[in-house]
Amino acid sequence: MRRTIYIIGAGLIAVAGIQAWRGLYPSPAIIAPQHHIPQPVKGFGAIEAHANRVAQNGTNGPVREEVWKLTAPAKTPLATSASGVERFRYLASLKGELNAGEIDEMCRFLEEVPAIEGMSEQLQAFLNNEILNRLAREDGSGARVQTALLKVQANASQTAVMRDYAIQHLGLRYVDGYTDQEASRQAFWERVEENLHTIGATSLLALQRIDEQGLLPPDETQRLISKASEIARSSIAPEPSRMVSLQVLRRKRSAQGLQAAREILESSSTTPLTITAIATIGDLGTPDDVTYLESSPLRADARYAPVMTSALKKLPQHTTN
C-alpha cells in the first residue's frame, strides 16, 4: 500500500469545479498545503542517539529491537511531551519494517488526540498524516490500524481533517484487502449522513471506489445511487457532498443524476455546484437538454460559458448555431 494520502478540505470545491469544466470527474486526491518543517535540533540525548543508531542500522534486526525495547513505549517521542521536531525526527528514523510495538504506539498516538505544545493545528495534522502514511506501508498492520482508524473517524473530538484522513485510509485499505470490510462499510455509511465539513463527500468517494472495484454488495450499490440522489437534491447537504453525489450518479449513468442536475440549475446554487450540474447534464442529457441549455441565461455568463459549450457538444442531436 504505497500511496500518499492528501488532504481533502476546502480545496475539493475548487478542484471539482475546474474538473467539471474540463468534462472530467472530481478526484479524491487533493493536493495538500505545504507546511514549513523546522530544521532538526541537537541535544535531546538518548532520543537522538536512538534515532541515529536506528537510522544507521536501517533494518528491523536485533539492533532495532534492542533500541526500541530500551526506549518504548513511554520514552519515545510519540509517547512523551517531546517537541514536534523530535517527533518528526523519530518518524524519520524508523527505517525498514515496523515492529508490533511501534505500530501500536503510533495507533495509540492517533487515537488519543494529544495536544502538542508549540505546534499549530495544521502542522499537527501533517504529523498525523505522516504517521498514517508510514503505517500504510506495513502489510502486517491491518487489524490494529483499522481499529485506530475506526476510532478516529467516529470521534467527534478529533479534528475534521483527521477524521477525513481516517476515512481515506480505510477506503484504501478496504480495496487492498487489509481490513474487516463490513466494519469499514458501516463507517462509510454512517459518515455519509454527516452534514459537516467534507467527511460525507470523502465517504461517498470511498464507497464509489469500492463499487467500481466490484467490492460493494449489489444491494449497497443501489443504496449508493439512492443516497447520492438524495444528497445531490438536498439544499442543506454540504456542497462537497452534493458535488460528489453528482459524480457518483454520472459514473453510474443514473437518470436520477440528470434530474438532480436540472433541479440545481433551476435553483440559486454556487458556481462550483452549478458547473458540476452543467457537466452532468452534458454526460447524461437527452436531446431535450440541447434546447434547455441553449436557452439558459447561464450561457451568457463567462463563468459558465466554457462548460456550457462542452456540455452541448456531448449532447445527442446537437447542432451549432
Secondary structure, DSSP 8 states (H G I E B T S, - for coil): --------STHHHHHHHHHHHTT----S----------------THHHHHHHHHHHH-SSSHHHHHHHHHHTTTTSGGGTT--HHHHHHHHHH--SS--HHHHHHHHHHHHT----TT--HHHHHHHHHHHHHHHHT-GGGHHHHHHHHHHHHH-TTS-HHHHHHHHHHHHHHHHTT-S-HHHHHHHHHHHHT--STTHHHHHHHHHHHHHHTT-S-HHHHHHHHHHHHHHHH-SSS-HHHHHHHHHHHHHTT-HHHHHHHHHHHTS---HHHHHHHHHHHHHH--THHHHHHHT-GGGGSTTTHHHHHHHHHHSTT----
